[in-house]
Structure formats: structure tokens, C-alpha cells
Amino acid sequence: MVEEAPQKKPRVGLFVTCLVDLFRPSVGFAAIRLLEQAGCTVEVPEAQTCCGQPAYNSGDFADTKDIARNTIRAFEGFDYVVAPSGSCAGMLREHYAELFKEDAEWGPRAHHVGHRTYELVSFLVDVMGMKGVEAHFDGTVTYHDSCSGLRELGVKQQPRSLLGSVEGLKLKELPGAETCCGFGGTFCIKYPDISDRMVSDKADDIVKTGAETLLAGDLGCLLNMAGKLKRRGEKVQVRHVAEVLAGMTDQPAIGEPGRGS
């Protein structure tokens, strides 16, 4: 269900995410371009750090709460919080309130921030009512649905809807698009053999599509799949969907020599 588009120019706080900041800043710049095209005022709070998900998934709730408090303080003044990651957006939206459910002060503040947090493409379509983008991309792409975005936030048709407006782009659906790639944050560290088998199966499916480019909305998944494809010598390029939607594909793909490595 598409929400009614805001009447005033919304003030959006961009939650960049650790992986984007450290490995693929172009995704953050693409997110800003898309949000501004949608009519938002975008700010990037300098106080932001990690969303706390690695600690949370490891059972370290004390450190998770410290990290979450910092995030809440940094973002609670915005109309919306947007992240180019279903995983991090899901942490803020679905887990912060649960983390502080018995805290009279931080519980309401966590709910306030979480209720206003969205994954990037979902926000563009479901909140801002974006119907298409003015971008061009020559070639056939396939799309992987990241677990958190899909299962926690309902991100499925939104990226496909906007990709359908990209001139020159042909989307070929990925068999098993909703199957985990094996990254899972700390999962790939705790269970490396299972993770490797999962990403190997995913790579097989990607190659079988014949697509030249793989897209997804979470950089963790993209790094995992790009690494496997690269080690196998496959020619499939890997990019974050925001880069294509924003028309910012001038730098090397993920894992390629140069700025994309």
C-alpha cells in the first residue's frame, strides 16, 4: 500500500551504514541524489556509527543499547530516517523498540525513530510516491532480494518498479531470488562452510540467468556474491540498485580493479 506523499519537503536523515561508508561510498551519494530527486532535504548526521546489528546478533545487548542510543540521538529530529540497506533499516525499525521495551525513556524514543525509518527504495516508492527515474543503463540485469529487506520490511516490487523505468535496462528474474546468499552478517563468520555452499548455489543461479549485471539493495549481500563470482572468474558485474537508479555507474563495479575494488 502506497502512503500519501508528504505535502511539505521532508527532512531526511541518511543512515549511511558501515559497509557503504567503508567499502562503497558511491551508494551513499546515489541515495542522496535519489532522495533529492524525490523532493527531500537530505542530511547526513556526523554522529552516526553502526546500527548495532553485529552486537545484537551476537547477544551483546549491553553494547547494542549503547550504540542504539547514539543512533536514536542522532536521528530523532528528522521527519524520516532512510538507509540504503534493508538489514540496517530493519534493525532500526523492527528491533530498537524491542530492545528498549522495558525502558520508560528510551522505549518511546526508539519507537519514534523506528516508526520513521525506511529502506531507500521502499521509501522512494511507498512514501514519496516515485513512479520512475530518469536514468539509462544498457544491458540485462538480475535482482537478488536481500533477506531483511524482503522479510522484515516487505521490499520486493519497489525496486523492480523503478528499474522498469530505466532506459535500456532489461530485467531477467533470478531463480531463487528470495533465497539467502549466505552472508547473514555474523552468520558467514560463525558458519563459513554453510555460508560458502549457499553463496555457491546463488552464484550458479546468477550465472544461469545470462544477465551481465547483478543488483541488490544490501551491500553485505553484494560483497558476498561479488566475491564468489570474482573468485570463480565469472564476468557478471555487481552493483547496488541505487547506483543504477541514480544513473551513477561510471565507476568500476564492486570487486573490479580501481575505485570499485
ChimeraX attribute file (.defattr): number of C-alpha atoms within 10 A of each C-alpha:
attribute: neighborCount
match mode: 1-to-1
recipient: residues
	/A:1	6
	/A:2	11
	/A:3	11
	/A:4	10
	/A:5	15
	/A:6	12
	/A:7	7
	/A:8	8
	/A:9	13
	/A:10	18
	/A:11	16
	/A:12	23
	/A:13	24
	/A:14	24
	/A:15	30
	/A:16	26
	/A:17	22
	/A:18	17
	/A:19	16
	/A:20	19
	/A:21	13
	/A:22	9
	/A:23	16
	/A:24	20
	/A:25	17
	/A:26	19
	/A:27	25
	/A:28	21
	/A:29	17
	/A:30	22
	/A:31	25
	/A:32	26
	/A:33	19
	/A:34	22
	/A:35	24
	/A:36	14
	/A:37	15
	/A:38	21
	/A:39	16
	/A:40	21
	/A:41	14
	/A:42	20
	/A:43	15
	/A:44	15
	/A:45	14
	/A:46	8
	/A:47	10
	/A:48	20
	/A:49	17
	/A:50	18
	/A:51	27
	/A:52	23
	/A:53	22
	/A:54	15
	/A:55	17
	/A:56	18
	/A:57	14
	/A:58	11
	/A:59	11
	/A:60	13
	/A:61	16
	/A:62	12
	/A:63	13
	/A:64	22
	/A:65	19
	/A:66	11
	/A:67	19
	/A:68	27
	/A:69	18
	/A:70	17
	/A:71	22
	/A:72	21
	/A:73	14
	/A:74	19
	/A:75	25
	/A:76	18
	/A:77	14
	/A:78	17
	/A:79	14
	/A:80	22
	/A:81	27
	/A:82	26
	/A:83	26
	/A:84	29
	/A:85	27
	/A:86	30
	/A:87	28
	/A:88	26
	/A:89	27
	/A:90	24
	/A:91	20
	/A:92	27
	/A:93	25
	/A:94	18
	/A:95	18
	/A:96	26
	/A:97	22
	/A:98	13
	/A:99	18
	/A:100	19
	/A:101	15
	/A:102	10
	/A:103	13
	/A:104	9
	/A:105	10
	/A:106	19
	/A:107	16
	/A:108	14
	/A:109	19
	/A:110	27
	/A:111	22
	/A:112	18
	/A:113	24
	/A:114	24
	/A:115	15
	/A:116	19
	/A:117	28
	/A:118	27
	/A:119	25
	/A:120	26
	/A:121	31
	/A:122	25
	/A:123	25
	/A:124	25
	/A:125	22
	/A:126	18
	/A:127	18
	/A:128	21
	/A:129	16
	/A:130	21
	/A:131	14
	/A:132	16
	/A:133	20
	/A:134	12
	/A:135	17
	/A:136	18
	/A:137	17
	/A:138	11
	/A:139	13
	/A:140	16
	/A:141	25
	/A:142	23
	/A:143	25
	/A:144	25
	/A:145	25
	/A:146	27
	/A:147	23
	/A:148	20
	/A:149	22
	/A:150	16
	/A:151	14
	/A:152	15
	/A:153	18
	/A:154	14
	/A:155	23
	/A:156	18
	/A:157	14
	/A:158	18
	/A:159	22
	/A:160	16
	/A:161	16
	/A:162	19
	/A:163	24
	/A:164	16
	/A:165	16
	/A:166	20
	/A:167	14
	/A:168	12
	/A:169	17
	/A:170	16
	/A:171	16
	/A:172	14
	/A:173	15
	/A:174	21
	/A:175	16
	/A:176	14
	/A:177	18
	/A:178	15
	/A:179	15
	/A:180	19
	/A:181	27
	/A:182	24
	/A:183	24
	/A:184	20
	/A:185	14
	/A:186	14
	/A:187	15
	/A:188	18
	/A:189	11
	/A:190	11
	/A:191	12
	/A:192	14
	/A:193	11
	/A:194	14
	/A:195	20
	/A:196	17
	/A:197	13
	/A:198	18
	/A:199	24
	/A:200	18
	/A:201	16
	/A:202	24
	/A:203	20
	/A:204	12
	/A:205	15
	/A:206	26
	/A:207	18
	/A:208	11
	/A:209	16
	/A:210	14
	/A:211	21
	/A:212	17
	/A:213	19
	/A:214	26
	/A:215	22
	/A:216	21
	/A:217	27
	/A:218	28
	/A:219	26
	/A:220	21
	/A:221	26
	/A:222	23
	/A:223	20
	/A:224	18
	/A:225	26
	/A:226	24
	/A:227	17
	/A:228	17
	/A:229	23
	/A:230	16
	/A:231	9
	/A:232	11
	/A:233	9
	/A:234	13
	/A:235	12
	/A:236	19
	/A:237	19
	/A:238	26
	/A:239	27
	/A:240	26
	/A:241	24
	/A:242	28
	/A:243	23
	/A:244	21
	/A:245	26
	/A:246	22
	/A:247	17
	/A:248	17
	/A:249	17
	/A:250	8
	/A:251	13
	/A:252	15
	/A:253	22
	/A:254	23
	/A:255	19
	/A:256	14
	/A:257	10
	/A:258	10
	/A:259	14
	/A:260	16
	/A:261	11
